[in-house]
Amino acid sequence: MTLHARSVKKPLPLKLSKHQARMLNKLTKALTIRQQYH
C-alpha cells in the first residue's frame, strides 16, 4: 500500500487527503463507541 510506504518514510504524515481523513474519523468514532458501550 502506498500509504504504508509513505508512513514508513515519514513517521507522522502531515497531509491527509479528504478521503483518508474521513476514513480515519470513522475509525476513531467506531473505536470510541465500542469502548463506551462494551
Secondary structure, DSSP 4 states (H G I P E B T S, - for coil): -HHHHHHHHSSS-----HHHHHHHHHHHHHHHHHHHH-
